[in-house]
Amino acid sequence: MSNGGRTAVACALAWVIPGGGHLYLGKRVKSIVFFAVVTLTFLFGLAMDGRVYLASPDQPLSYLATFANLGVGPMDLIGRRASYDRIIFRFPEEMDRALYQEILDRTRKRILAPTHEYGTTFILTAGLMNILLILDVFDMGIGRKT
Amino acid sequence: MLRSHFLTLVLFAALVSIFFATLTRETLKDALKLGGLMMASMIGISLVVAYLMYFFPLG
């Protein structure tokens, strides 16, 4: 496989499984540590009643937060399921009254938990850490980092 | 789950320190050194900031 193809596969693996890109590039011990740290951070966040963000045109920063959440890969779907009991990425339109109310109720329920903010920070951090891992794998793939 | 603010801080500092130490250092010795320093800094600075915030008015 060409160097570019190898780098692309490594980056994709890094997104799908935290540490997967490092494992593909032969960094076995690092990959185990990264998988454990990112997964634990994400799970601790969920256990602390944290929630994943939904993109909303009313709150432009929510797009960045949603992007950070998506950084953790398919694990993000577990977070969406746990937070809203469904796989959803955008805050529903107000016209869709039933869904809008349901998502609002679920968000309020999470926010009322005393550890909600910590949990949400843990979940965001897990996503951001995995994005850094993807960039690290990219640097190694193109030879910028040994 | 954790109800203590301090334990949550220690847990967060530990996870982030392990991550960055593993990411930026190649040997175990270097990683432990950086991880320990980073964790101690995060906890120490947070305690100093928390102490300073004690003087802020509540209302």
N, CA and C atoms of all chains as a GROMACS GRO file, in nm:
protein
  615
    1MET      N    1   0.085  -0.121   0.000
    1MET     CA    2   0.000   0.000   0.000
    1MET      C    3   0.088   0.125   0.000
    2SER      N    4   0.045   0.228  -0.072
    2SER     CA    5   0.125   0.352  -0.076
    2SER      C    6   0.124   0.419   0.061
    3ASN      N    7   0.219   0.511   0.077
    3ASN     CA    8   0.230   0.579   0.206
    3ASN      C    9   0.102   0.658   0.239
    4GLY      N   10   0.046   0.722   0.134
    4GLY     CA   11  -0.078   0.799   0.154
    4GLY      C   12  -0.194   0.710   0.194
    5GLY      N   13  -0.204   0.595   0.128
    5GLY     CA   14  -0.312   0.500   0.160
    5GLY      C   15  -0.298   0.445   0.300
    6ARG      N   16  -0.173   0.417   0.337
    6ARG     CA   17  -0.146   0.365   0.472
    6ARG      C   18  -0.185   0.469   0.578
    7THR      N   19  -0.151   0.594   0.548
    7THR     CA   20  -0.184   0.703   0.642
    7THR      C   21  -0.336   0.718   0.654
    8ALA      N   22  -0.406   0.709   0.540
    8ALA     CA   23  -0.552   0.724   0.542
    8ALA      C   24  -0.616   0.611   0.623
    9VAL      N   25  -0.569   0.488   0.603
    9VAL     CA   26  -0.623   0.375   0.679
    9VAL      C   27  -0.596   0.394   0.828
   10ALA      N   28  -0.474   0.438   0.861
   10ALA     CA   29  -0.438   0.459   1.002
   10ALA      C   30  -0.527   0.566   1.066
   11CYS      N   31  -0.552   0.675   0.992
   11CYS     CA   32  -0.637   0.782   1.046
   11CYS      C   33  -0.781   0.733   1.065
   12ALA      N   34  -0.830   0.657   0.967
   12ALA     CA   35  -0.967   0.605   0.978
   12ALA      C   36  -0.979   0.511   1.098
   13LEU      N   37  -0.878   0.424   1.113
   13LEU     CA   38  -0.879   0.331   1.227
   13LEU      C   39  -0.872   0.407   1.360
   14ALA      N   40  -0.792   0.514   1.359
   14ALA     CA   41  -0.778   0.595   1.482
   14ALA      C   42  -0.911   0.656   1.521
   15TRP      N   43  -0.992   0.691   1.422
   15TRP     CA   44  -1.123   0.750   1.453
   15TRP      C   45  -1.221   0.642   1.500
   16VAL      N   46  -1.217   0.526   1.432
   16VAL     CA   47  -1.314   0.419   1.465
   16VAL      C   48  -1.288   0.362   1.605
   17ILE      N   49  -1.160   0.332   1.632
   17ILE     CA   50  -1.124   0.276   1.764
   17ILE      C   51  -1.012   0.362   1.821
   18PRO      N   52  -1.033   0.425   1.936
   18PRO     CA   53  -0.923   0.503   1.995
   18PRO      C   54  -0.798   0.416   2.009
   19GLY      N   55  -0.688   0.464   1.957
   19GLY     CA   56  -0.563   0.386   1.962
   19GLY      C   57  -0.546   0.290   1.845
   20GLY      N   58  -0.649   0.273   1.765
   20GLY     CA   59  -0.644   0.180   1.652
   20GLY      C   60  -0.539   0.220   1.548
   21GLY      N   61  -0.524   0.349   1.525
   21GLY     CA   62  -0.425   0.398   1.429
   21GLY      C   63  -0.284   0.368   1.475
   22HIS      N   64  -0.259   0.386   1.604
   22HIS     CA   65  -0.126   0.358   1.658
   22HIS      C   66  -0.095   0.208   1.650
   23LEU      N   67  -0.196   0.126   1.674
   23LEU     CA   68  -0.178  -0.019   1.665
   23LEU      C   69  -0.142  -0.055   1.521
   24TYR      N   70  -0.210   0.004   1.425
   24TYR     CA   71  -0.185  -0.022   1.283
   24TYR      C   72  -0.042   0.017   1.243
   25LEU      N   73   0.008   0.124   1.307
   25LEU     CA   74   0.143   0.170   1.275
   25LEU      C   75   0.250   0.103   1.363
   26GLY      N   76   0.209   0.004   1.441
   26GLY     CA   77   0.305  -0.075   1.517
   26GLY      C   78   0.336  -0.026   1.657
   27LYS      N   79   0.261   0.075   1.704
   27LYS     CA   80   0.284   0.126   1.840
   27LYS      C   81   0.186   0.055   1.935
   28ARG      N   82   0.218  -0.070   1.969
   28ARG     CA   83   0.124  -0.154   2.041
   28ARG      C   84   0.094  -0.106   2.184
   29VAL      N   85   0.199  -0.077   2.259
   29VAL     CA   86   0.178  -0.037   2.399
   29VAL      C   87   0.102   0.096   2.404
   30LYS      N   88   0.145   0.191   2.319
   30LYS     CA   89   0.077   0.322   2.318
   30LYS      C   90  -0.070   0.304   2.283
   31SER      N   91  -0.099   0.217   2.188
   31SER     CA   92  -0.238   0.200   2.144
   31SER      C   93  -0.324   0.149   2.258
   32ILE      N   94  -0.270   0.058   2.340
   32ILE     CA   95  -0.347   0.004   2.454
   32ILE      C   96  -0.376   0.116   2.554
   33VAL      N   97  -0.272   0.196   2.582
   33VAL     CA   98  -0.290   0.307   2.678
   33VAL      C   99  -0.394   0.406   2.625
   34PHE      N  100  -0.384   0.442   2.496
   34PHE     CA  101  -0.478   0.539   2.439
   34PHE      C  102  -0.621   0.484   2.440
   35PHE      N  103  -0.635   0.357   2.405
   35PHE     CA  104  -0.769   0.298   2.405
   35PHE      C  105  -0.829   0.305   2.546
   36ALA      N  106  -0.748   0.264   2.644
   36ALA     CA  107  -0.797   0.262   2.782
   36ALA      C  108  -0.832   0.402   2.831
   37VAL      N  109  -0.744   0.499   2.806
   37VAL     CA  110  -0.766   0.634   2.859
   37VAL      C  111  -0.887   0.700   2.793
   38VAL      N  112  -0.895   0.695   2.661
   38VAL     CA  113  -1.006   0.762   2.591
   38VAL      C  114  -1.140   0.695   2.627
   39THR      N  115  -1.141   0.562   2.626
   39THR     CA  116  -1.266   0.491   2.657
   39THR      C  117  -1.309   0.516   2.802
   40LEU      N  118  -1.213   0.510   2.894
   40LEU     CA  119  -1.248   0.534   3.034
   40LEU      C  120  -1.300   0.677   3.054
   41THR      N  121  -1.234   0.773   2.990
   41THR     CA  122  -1.278   0.913   3.004
   41THR      C  123  -1.422   0.926   2.956
   42PHE      N  124  -1.451   0.864   2.842
   42PHE     CA  125  -1.586   0.871   2.786
   42PHE      C  126  -1.688   0.804   2.879
   43LEU      N  127  -1.653   0.684   2.927
   43LEU     CA  128  -1.748   0.610   3.011
   43LEU      C  129  -1.769   0.678   3.147
   44PHE      N  130  -1.661   0.733   3.203
   44PHE     CA  131  -1.676   0.808   3.329
   44PHE      C  132  -1.771   0.926   3.306
   45GLY      N  133  -1.756   0.990   3.191
   45GLY     CA  134  -1.843   1.104   3.158
   45GLY      C  135  -1.989   1.062   3.154
   46LEU      N  136  -2.016   0.950   3.092
   46LEU     CA  137  -2.156   0.902   3.085
   46LEU      C  138  -2.206   0.865   3.224
   47ALA      N  139  -2.119   0.800   3.302
   47ALA     CA  140  -2.158   0.758   3.437
   47ALA      C  141  -2.186   0.879   3.526
   48MET      N  142  -2.124   0.992   3.494
   48MET     CA  143  -2.147   1.114   3.573
   48MET      C  144  -2.262   1.197   3.516
   49ASP      N  145  -2.347   1.132   3.439
   49ASP     CA  146  -2.466   1.198   3.380
   49ASP      C  147  -2.431   1.310   3.284
   50GLY      N  148  -2.314   1.298   3.221
   50GLY     CA  149  -2.280   1.394   3.116
   50GLY      C  150  -2.364   1.366   2.993
   51ARG      N  151  -2.364   1.461   2.901
   51ARG     CA  152  -2.442   1.440   2.777
   51ARG      C  153  -2.359   1.484   2.658
   52VAL      N  154  -2.394   1.427   2.543
   52VAL     CA  155  -2.331   1.472   2.420
   52VAL      C  156  -2.411   1.592   2.369
   53TYR      N  157  -2.346   1.676   2.289
   53TYR     CA  158  -2.413   1.798   2.241
   53TYR      C  159  -2.492   1.771   2.114
   54LEU      N  160  -2.592   1.854   2.092
   54LEU     CA  161  -2.668   1.852   1.967
   54LEU      C  162  -2.644   1.985   1.897
   55ALA      N  163  -2.620   1.979   1.766
   55ALA     CA  164  -2.598   2.102   1.690
   55ALA      C  165  -2.728   2.180   1.682
   56SER      N  166  -2.719   2.310   1.710
   56SER     CA  167  -2.838   2.394   1.705
   56SER      C  168  -2.802   2.528   1.641
   57PRO      N  169  -2.879   2.570   1.540
   57PRO     CA  170  -2.848   2.699   1.474
   57PRO      C  171  -2.855   2.817   1.572
   58ASP      N  172  -2.934   2.803   1.679
   58ASP     CA  173  -2.945   2.911   1.778
   58ASP      C  174  -2.816   2.929   1.859
   59GLN      N  175  -2.738   2.820   1.867
   59GLN     CA  176  -2.615   2.825   1.946
   59GLN      C  177  -2.499   2.778   1.858
   60PRO      N  178  -2.434   2.873   1.791
   60PRO     CA  179  -2.327   2.835   1.696
   60PRO      C  180  -2.216   2.750   1.758
   61LEU      N  181  -2.185   2.776   1.887
   61LEU     CA  182  -2.078   2.699   1.950
   61LEU      C  183  -2.114   2.551   1.965
   62SER      N  184  -2.245   2.521   1.959
   62SER     CA  185  -2.287   2.381   1.972
   62SER      C  186  -2.235   2.297   1.855
   63TYR      N  187  -2.206   2.362   1.741
   63TYR     CA  188  -2.150   2.288   1.626
   63TYR      C  189  -2.009   2.239   1.660
   64LEU      N  190  -1.932   2.327   1.725
   64LEU     CA  191  -1.796   2.288   1.764
   64LEU      C  192  -1.800   2.175   1.867
   65ALA      N  193  -1.892   2.190   1.963
   65ALA     CA  194  -1.903   2.088   2.068
   65ALA      C  195  -1.947   1.953   2.008
   66THR      N  196  -2.040   1.959   1.912
   66THR     CA  197  -2.085   1.836   1.847
   66THR      C  198  -1.970   1.772   1.769
   67PHE      N  199  -1.889   1.857   1.704
   67PHE     CA  200  -1.772   1.807   1.630
   67PHE      C  201  -1.675   1.738   1.727
   68ALA      N  202  -1.653   1.801   1.843
   68ALA     CA  203  -1.563   1.741   1.943
   68ALA      C  204  -1.619   1.608   1.991
   69ASN      N  205  -1.751   1.601   2.011
   69ASN     CA  206  -1.813   1.474   2.052
   69ASN      C  207  -1.793   1.366   1.946
   70LEU      N  208  -1.809   1.406   1.820
   70LEU     CA  209  -1.796   1.308   1.711
   70LEU      C  210  -1.653   1.256   1.697
   71GLY      N  211  -1.558   1.330   1.752
   71GLY     CA  212  -1.418   1.290   1.745
   71GLY      C  213  -1.391   1.155   1.808
   72VAL      N  214  -1.477   1.115   1.898
   72VAL     CA  215  -1.453   0.989   1.968
   72VAL      C  216  -1.491   0.867   1.883
   73GLY      N  217  -1.551   0.893   1.768
   73GLY     CA  218  -1.583   0.783   1.676
   73GLY      C  219  -1.720   0.722   1.702
   74PRO      N  220  -1.741   0.597   1.660
   74PRO     CA  221  -1.872   0.535   1.675
   74PRO      C  222  -1.920   0.526   1.821
   75MET      N  223  -1.826   0.536   1.914
   75MET     CA  224  -1.863   0.536   2.056
   75MET      C  225  -1.960   0.650   2.088
   76ASP      N  226  -1.950   0.756   2.006
   76ASP     CA  227  -2.038   0.872   2.025
   76ASP      C  228  -2.186   0.831   2.017
   77LEU      N  229  -2.215   0.729   1.936
   77LEU     CA  230  -2.354   0.685   1.921
   77LEU      C  231  -2.408   0.632   2.055
   78ILE      N  232  -2.320   0.567   2.131
   78ILE     CA  233  -2.360   0.518   2.264
   78ILE      C  234  -2.398   0.637   2.352
   79GLY      N  235  -2.318   0.742   2.341
   79GLY     CA  236  -2.345   0.863   2.419
   79GLY      C  237  -2.478   0.926   2.380
   80ARG      N  238  -2.508   0.927   2.250
   80ARG     CA  239  -2.636   0.986   2.204
   80ARG      C  240  -2.753   0.903   2.253
   81ARG      N  241  -2.734   0.773   2.246
   81ARG     CA  242  -2.840   0.682   2.292
   81ARG      C  243  -2.864   0.702   2.443
   82ALA      N  244  -2.754   0.711   2.518
   82ALA     CA  245  -2.766   0.727   2.663
   82ALA      C  246  -2.824   0.864   2.699
   83SER      N  247  -2.787   0.966   2.623
   83SER     CA  248  -2.831   1.102   2.656
   83SER      C  249  -2.976   1.128   2.616
   84TYR      N  250  -3.012   1.081   2.496
   84TYR     CA  251  -3.144   1.119   2.442
   84TYR      C  252  -3.232   1.000   2.407
   85ASP      N  253  -3.182   0.879   2.433
   85ASP     CA  254  -3.256   0.756   2.404
   85ASP      C  255  -3.280   0.739   2.253
   86ARG      N  256  -3.202   0.806   2.173
   86ARG     CA  257  -3.210   0.792   2.027
   86ARG      C  258  -3.082   0.848   1.965
   87ILE      N  259  -3.059   0.809   1.840
   87ILE     CA  260  -2.941   0.861   1.770
   87ILE      C  261  -2.982   0.991   1.701
   88ILE      N  262  -2.937   1.101   1.754
   88ILE     CA  263  -2.976   1.232   1.700
   88ILE      C  264  -2.856   1.324   1.707
   89PHE      N  265  -2.839   1.408   1.603
   89PHE     CA  266  -2.721   1.496   1.597
   89PHE      C  267  -2.759   1.644   1.601
   90ARG      N  268  -2.879   1.676   1.554
   90ARG     CA  269  -2.923   1.815   1.552
   90ARG      C  270  -3.038   1.834   1.650
   91PHE      N  271  -3.043   1.950   1.712
   91PHE     CA  272  -3.155   1.980   1.798
   91PHE      C  273  -3.280   1.991   1.710
   92PRO      N  274  -3.388   1.921   1.746
   92PRO     CA  275  -3.506   1.922   1.657
   92PRO      C  276  -3.567   2.062   1.643
   93GLU      N  277  -3.631   2.084   1.530
   93GLU     CA  278  -3.700   2.212   1.506
   93GLU      C  279  -3.816   2.224   1.603
   94GLU      N  280  -3.847   2.348   1.637
   94GLU     CA  281  -3.956   2.370   1.733
   94GLU      C  282  -4.091   2.325   1.676
   95MET      N  283  -4.097   2.321   1.543
   95MET     CA  284  -4.223   2.280   1.479
   95MET      C  285  -4.254   2.133   1.507
   96ASP      N  286  -4.146   2.053   1.522
   96ASP     CA  287  -4.165   1.912   1.555
   96ASP      C  288  -4.186   1.904   1.707
   97ARG      N  289  -4.303   1.944   1.749
   97ARG     CA  290  -4.332   1.969   1.890
   97ARG      C  291  -4.300   1.852   1.984
   98ALA      N  292  -4.346   1.732   1.947
   98ALA     CA  293  -4.331   1.616   2.036
   98ALA      C  294  -4.184   1.584   2.058
   99LEU      N  295  -4.108   1.576   1.948
   99LEU     CA  296  -3.965   1.543   1.958
   99LEU      C  297  -3.889   1.654   2.031
  100TYR      N  298  -3.923   1.779   1.999
  100TYR     CA  299  -3.859   1.895   2.061
  100TYR      C  300  -3.876   1.888   2.214
  101GLN      N  301  -3.998   1.859   2.256
  101GLN     CA  302  -4.027   1.852   2.400
  101GLN      C  303  -3.954   1.734   2.465
  102GLU      N  304  -3.950   1.623   2.394
  102GLU     CA  305  -3.885   1.504   2.449
  102GLU      C  306  -3.735   1.529   2.470
  103ILE      N  307  -3.671   1.587   2.369
  103ILE     CA  308  -3.527   1.614   2.380
  103ILE      C  309  -3.501   1.718   2.489
  104LEU      N  310  -3.589   1.818   2.496
  104LEU     CA  311  -3.575   1.920   2.599
  104LEU      C  312  -3.587   1.859   2.739
  105ASP      N  313  -3.684   1.769   2.756
  105ASP     CA  314  -3.703   1.703   2.886
  105ASP      C  315  -3.582   1.618   2.923
  106ARG      N  316  -3.530   1.546   2.826
  106ARG     CA  317  -3.415   1.459   2.854
  106ARG      C  318  -3.292   1.544   2.888
  107THR      N  319  -3.276   1.656   2.818
  107THR     CA  320  -3.163   1.745   2.847
  107THR      C  321  -3.176   1.802   2.988
  108ARG      N  322  -3.297   1.846   3.023
  108ARG     CA  323  -3.320   1.904   3.157
  108ARG      C  324  -3.293   1.801   3.265
  109LYS      N  325  -3.336   1.676   3.241
  109LYS     CA  326  -3.317   1.570   3.339
  109LYS      C  327  -3.168   1.550   3.366
  110ARG      N  328  -3.087   1.552   3.259
  110ARG     CA  329  -2.942   1.535   3.274
  110ARG      C  330  -2.882   1.655   3.346
  111ILE      N  331  -2.926   1.774   3.306
  111ILE     CA  332  -2.868   1.897   3.363
  111ILE      C  333  -2.891   1.904   3.513
  112LEU      N  334  -3.002   1.846   3.560
  112LEU     CA  335  -3.033   1.852   3.703
  112LEU      C  336  -2.940   1.765   3.787
  113ALA      N  337  -2.872   1.670   3.724
  113ALA     CA  338  -2.779   1.586   3.800
  113ALA      C  339  -2.661   1.670   3.846
  114PRO      N  340  -2.619   1.655   3.973
  114PRO     CA  341  -2.512   1.742   4.024
  114PRO      C  342  -2.378   1.726   3.951
  115THR      N  343  -2.354   1.609   3.894
  115THR     CA  344  -2.225   1.588   3.827
  115THR      C  345  -2.233   1.607   3.676
  116HIS      N  346  -2.345   1.663   3.630
  116HIS     CA  347  -2.367   1.676   3.486
  116HIS      C  348  -2.255   1.750   3.412
  117GLU      N  349  -2.214   1.864   3.468
  117GLU     CA  350  -2.112   1.944   3.398
  117GLU      C  351  -1.977   1.873   3.390
  118TYR      N  352  -1.941   1.806   3.498
  118TYR     CA  353  -1.817   1.728   3.496
  118TYR      C  354  -1.827   1.619   3.390
  119GLY      N  355  -1.939   1.548   3.391
  119GLY     CA  356  -1.958   1.438   3.297
  119GLY      C  357  -1.948   1.486   3.153
  120THR      N  358  -2.014   1.598   3.124
  120THR     CA  359  -2.011   1.653   2.988
  120THR      C  360  -1.869   1.692   2.949
  121THR      N  361  -1.795   1.747   3.045
  121THR     CA  362  -1.654   1.783   3.018
  121THR      C  363  -1.571   1.658   2.989
  122PHE      N  364  -1.593   1.552   3.064
  122PHE     CA  365  -1.520   1.427   3.040
  122PHE      C  366  -1.549   1.376   2.898
  123ILE      N  367  -1.677   1.379   2.860
  123ILE     CA  368  -1.715   1.328   2.727
  123ILE      C  369  -1.651   1.413   2.616
  124LEU      N  370  -1.656   1.546   2.633
  124LEU     CA  371  -1.593   1.635   2.535
  124LEU      C  372  -1.442   1.609   2.527
  125THR      N  373  -1.381   1.591   2.644
  125THR     CA  374  -1.236   1.569   2.648
  125THR      C  375  -1.198   1.439   2.577
  126ALA      N  376  -1.281   1.335   2.595
  126ALA     CA  377  -1.253   1.208   2.526
  126ALA      C  378  -1.251   1.229   2.374
  127GLY      N  379  -1.348   1.305   2.324
  127GLY     CA  380  -1.354   1.334   2.180
  127GLY      C  381  -1.233   1.413   2.133
  128LEU      N  382  -1.195   1.515   2.210
  128LEU     CA  383  -1.080   1.599   2.172
  128LEU      C  384  -0.950   1.519   2.177
  129MET      N  385  -0.939   1.431   2.277
  129MET     CA  386  -0.817   1.348   2.285
  129MET      C  387  -0.807   1.258   2.162
  130ASN      N  388  -0.921   1.202   2.120
  130ASN     CA  389  -0.916   1.113   2.003
  130ASN      C  390  -0.883   1.192   1.876
  131ILE      N  391  -0.929   1.317   1.868
  131ILE     CA  392  -0.892   1.399   1.751
  131ILE      C  393  -0.740   1.422   1.750
  132LEU      N  394  -0.682   1.445   1.868
  132LEU     CA  395  -0.537   1.459   1.876
  132LEU      C  396  -0.466   1.331   1.832
  133LEU      N  397  -0.525   1.216   1.868
  133LEU     CA  398  -0.465   1.088   1.828
  133LEU      C  399  -0.467   1.072   1.676
  134ILE      N  400  -0.577   1.115   1.614
  134ILE     CA  401  -0.586   1.107   1.467
  134ILE      C  402  -0.476   1.194   1.404
  135LEU      N  403  -0.458   1.315   1.459
  135LEU     CA  404  -0.354   1.405   1.406
  135LEU      C  405  -0.215   1.346   1.429
  136ASP      N  406  -0.196   1.282   1.543
  136ASP     CA  407  -0.066   1.220   1.574
  136ASP      C  408  -0.036   1.107   1.474
  137VAL      N  409  -0.139   1.026   1.447
  137VAL     CA  410  -0.124   0.917   1.351
  137VAL      C  411  -0.094   0.973   1.212
  138PHE      N  412  -0.160   1.084   1.177
  138PHE     CA  413  -0.135   1.147   1.047
  138PHE      C  414   0.012   1.192   1.037
  139ASP      N  415   0.059   1.256   1.144
  139ASP     CA  416   0.199   1.302   1.146
  139ASP      C  417   0.296   1.185   1.130
  140MET      N  418   0.266   1.074   1.198
  140MET     CA  419   0.354   0.957   1.188
  140MET      C  420   0.345   0.898   1.047
  141GLY      N  421   0.224   0.897   0.991
  141GLY     CA  422   0.204   0.839   0.858
  141GLY      C  423   0.280   0.912   0.749
  142ILE      N  424   0.284   1.045   0.759
  142ILE     CA  425   0.354   1.122   0.653
  142ILE      C  426   0.502   1.142   0.688
  143GLY      N  427   0.545   1.089   0.800
  143GLY     CA  428   0.686   1.094   0.835
  143GLY      C  429   0.730   1.220   0.907
  144ARG      N  430   0.633   1.301   0.950
  144ARG     CA  431   0.668   1.424   1.023
  144ARG      C  432   0.713   1.389   1.164
  145LYS      N  433   0.660   1.278   1.215
  145LYS     CA  434   0.697   1.234   1.350
  145LYS      C  435   0.739   1.088   1.341
  146THR      N  436   0.845   1.054   1.410
  146THR     CA  437   0.892   0.915   1.402
  146THR      C  438   0.820   0.830   1.505
  147MET      N  439  -2.203   0.741   4.146
  147MET     CA  440  -2.074   0.783   4.086
  147MET      C  441  -2.007   0.884   4.179
  148LEU      N  442  -1.895   0.939   4.133
  148LEU     CA  443  -1.818   1.030   4.218
  148LEU      C  444  -1.900   1.153   4.256
  149ARG      N  445  -1.906   1.182   4.384
  149ARG     CA  446  -1.977   1.302   4.430
  149ARG      C  447  -1.878   1.407   4.480
  150SER      N  448  -1.754   1.366   4.494
  150SER     CA  449  -1.654   1.458   4.547
  150SER      C  450  -1.590   1.538   4.432
  151HIS      N  451  -1.593   1.670   4.444
  151HIS     CA  452  -1.532   1.756   4.343
  151HIS      C  453  -1.382   1.726   4.332
  152PHE      N  454  -1.320   1.707   4.449
  152PHE     CA  455  -1.175   1.686   4.448
  152PHE      C  456  -1.138   1.555   4.379
  153LEU      N  457  -1.212   1.448   4.409
  153LEU     CA  458  -1.180   1.319   4.346
  153LEU      C  459  -1.205   1.324   4.195
  154THR      N  460  -1.307   1.399   4.156
  154THR     CA  461  -1.332   1.415   4.012
  154THR      C  462  -1.215   1.487   3.947
  155LEU      N  463  -1.164   1.589   4.016
  155LEU     CA  464  -1.048   1.662   3.966
  155LEU      C  465  -0.927   1.571   3.953
  156VAL      N  466  -0.903   1.489   4.056
  156VAL     CA  467  -0.788   1.397   4.054
  156VAL      C  468  -0.802   1.297   3.939
  157LEU      N  469  -0.922   1.245   3.922
  157LEU     CA  470  -0.947   1.148   3.814
  157LEU      C  471  -0.922   1.212   3.676
  158PHE      N  472  -0.976   1.332   3.659
  158PHE     CA  473  -0.959   1.402   3.531
  158PHE      C  474  -0.811   1.431   3.505
  159ALA      N  475  -0.743   1.482   3.609
  159ALA     CA  476  -0.601   1.514   3.595
  159ALA      C  477  -0.520   1.389   3.561
  160ALA      N  478  -0.555   1.277   3.625
  160ALA     CA  479  -0.481   1.152   3.600
  160ALA      C  480  -0.500   1.107   3.455
  161LEU      N  481  -0.625   1.106   3.408
  161LEU     CA  482  -0.652   1.059   3.272
  161LEU      C  483  -0.583   1.148   3.167
  162VAL      N  484  -0.595   1.280   3.185
  162VAL     CA  485  -0.536   1.373   3.087
  162VAL      C  486  -0.382   1.364   3.092
  163SER      N  487  -0.326   1.352   3.212
  163SER     CA  488  -0.180   1.344   3.225
  163SER      C  489  -0.126   1.217   3.159
  164ILE      N  490  -0.194   1.104   3.185
  164ILE     CA  491  -0.149   0.978   3.123
  164ILE      C  492  -0.153   0.992   2.971
  165PHE      N  493  -0.261   1.053   2.922
  165PHE     CA  494  -0.277   1.068   2.777
  165PHE      C  495  -0.162   1.150   2.717
  166PHE      N  496  -0.139   1.269   2.772
  166PHE     CA  497  -0.037   1.356   2.712
  166PHE      C  498   0.104   1.303   2.733
  167ALA      N  499   0.127   1.238   2.848
  167ALA     CA  500   0.260   1.181   2.871
  167ALA      C  501   0.287   1.070   2.769
  168THR      N  502   0.186   0.987   2.742
  168THR     CA  503   0.204   0.878   2.645
  168THR      C  504   0.219   0.933   2.504
  169LEU      N  505   0.146   1.040   2.476
  169LEU     CA  506   0.148   1.098   2.341
  169LEU      C  507   0.281   1.164   2.308
  170THR      N  508   0.339   1.231   2.408
  170THR     CA  509   0.456   1.315   2.376
  170THR      C  510   0.590   1.256   2.419
  171ARG      N  511   0.589   1.148   2.494
  171ARG     CA  512   0.717   1.091   2.539
  171ARG      C  513   0.731   0.946   2.490
  172GLU      N  514   0.855   0.906   2.465
  172GLU     CA  515   0.878   0.773   2.409
  172GLU      C  516   0.917   0.669   2.514
  173THR      N  517   0.989   0.714   2.619
  173THR     CA  518   1.031   0.615   2.720
  173THR      C  519   0.940   0.626   2.843
  174LEU      N  520   0.932   0.514   2.914
  174LEU     CA  521   0.846   0.508   3.033
  174LEU      C  522   0.891   0.609   3.138
  175LYS      N  523   1.023   0.621   3.153
  175LYS     CA  524   1.078   0.711   3.254
  175LYS      C  525   1.036   0.856   3.224
  176ASP      N  526   1.052   0.896   3.098
  176ASP     CA  527   1.014   1.033   3.059
  176ASP      C  528   0.864   1.055   3.074
  177ALA      N  529   0.788   0.951   3.038
  177ALA     CA  530   0.642   0.963   3.046
  177ALA      C  531   0.596   0.979   3.191
  178LEU      N  532   0.657   0.900   3.280
  178LEU     CA  533   0.620   0.909   3.422
  178LEU      C  534   0.655   1.046   3.478
  179LYS      N  535   0.771   1.097   3.435
  179LYS     CA  536   0.818   1.227   3.484
  179LYS      C  537   0.720   1.338   3.440
  180LEU      N  538   0.688   1.339   3.311
  180LEU     CA  539   0.599   1.442   3.258
  180LEU      C  540   0.457   1.426   3.314
  181GLY      N  541   0.410   1.300   3.316
  181GLY     CA  542   0.274   1.273   3.367
  181GLY      C  543   0.258   1.318   3.511
  182GLY      N  544   0.357   1.286   3.595
  182GLY     CA  545   0.353   1.325   3.735
  182GLY      C  546   0.352   1.476   3.752
  183LEU      N  547   0.439   1.542   3.674
  183LEU     CA  548   0.449   1.688   3.682
  183LEU      C  549   0.318   1.752   3.636
  184MET      N  550   0.262   1.699   3.528
  184MET     CA  551   0.139   1.755   3.473
  184MET      C  552   0.022   1.738   3.571
  185MET      N  553   0.015   1.620   3.628
  185MET     CA  554  -0.095   1.592   3.722
  185MET      C  555  -0.083   1.680   3.847
  186ALA      N  556   0.038   1.689   3.898
  186ALA     CA  557   0.060   1.772   4.018
  186ALA      C  558   0.028   1.918   3.986
  187SER      N  559   0.067   1.965   3.867
  187SER     CA  560   0.040   2.104   3.829
  187SER      C  561  -0.110   2.130   3.820
  188MET      N  562  -0.180   2.037   3.754
  188MET     CA  563  -0.324   2.057   3.737
  188MET      C  564  -0.396   2.063   3.872
  189ILE      N  565  -0.360   1.970   3.961
  189ILE     CA  566  -0.426   1.967   4.092
  189ILE      C  567  -0.385   2.089   4.174
  190GLY      N  568  -0.254   2.119   4.173
  190GLY     CA  569  -0.203   2.232   4.250
  190GLY      C  570  -0.265   2.364   4.206
  191ILE      N  571  -0.264   2.390   4.075
  191ILE     CA  572  -0.318   2.517   4.024
  191ILE      C  573  -0.468   2.526   4.053
  192SER      N  574  -0.539   2.414   4.038
  192SER     CA  575  -0.684   2.414   4.065
  192SER      C  576  -0.711   2.448   4.212
  193LEU      N  577  -0.629   2.393   4.303
  193LEU     CA  578  -0.649   2.421   4.446
  193LEU      C  579  -0.620   2.568   4.476
  194VAL      N  580  -0.518   2.623   4.412
  194VAL     CA  581  -0.486   2.765   4.434
  194VAL      C  582  -0.602   2.852   4.384
  195VAL      N  583  -0.651   2.822   4.263
  195VAL     CA  584  -0.762   2.900   4.207
  195VAL      C  585  -0.887   2.884   4.295
  196ALA      N  586  -0.912   2.760   4.341
  196ALA     CA  587  -1.028   2.735   4.428
  196ALA      C  588  -1.016   2.817   4.557
  197TYR      N  589  -0.894   2.823   4.612
  197TYR     CA  590  -0.874   2.897   4.735
  197TYR      C  591  -0.898   3.048   4.712
  198LEU      N  592  -0.849   3.098   4.598
  198LEU     CA  593  -0.870   3.240   4.567
  198LEU      C  594  -1.019   3.271   4.550
  199MET      N  595  -1.092   3.176   4.492
  199MET     CA  596  -1.235   3.196   4.470
  199MET      C  597  -1.315   3.198   4.602
  200TYR      N  598  -1.252   3.147   4.707
  200TYR     CA  599  -1.315   3.147   4.838
  200TYR      C  600  -1.346   3.289   4.884
  201PHE      N  601  -1.266   3.385   4.837
  201PHE     CA  602  -1.284   3.524   4.879
  201PHE      C  603  -1.390   3.597   4.796
  202PHE      N  604  -1.436   3.534   4.689
  202PHE     CA  605  -1.541   3.597   4.607
  202PHE      C  606  -1.672   3.601   4.684
  203PRO      N  607  -1.748   3.708   4.669
  203PRO     CA  608  -1.879   3.712   4.737
  203PRO      C  609  -1.972   3.605   4.679
  204LEU      N  610  -2.054   3.547   4.764
  204LEU     CA  611  -2.143   3.438   4.720
  204LEU      C  612  -2.262   3.491   4.639
  205GLY      N  613  -2.319   3.601   4.684
  205GLY     CA  614  -2.437   3.654   4.615
  205GLY      C  615  -2.397   3.752   4.515
   0.00000   0.00000   0.00000
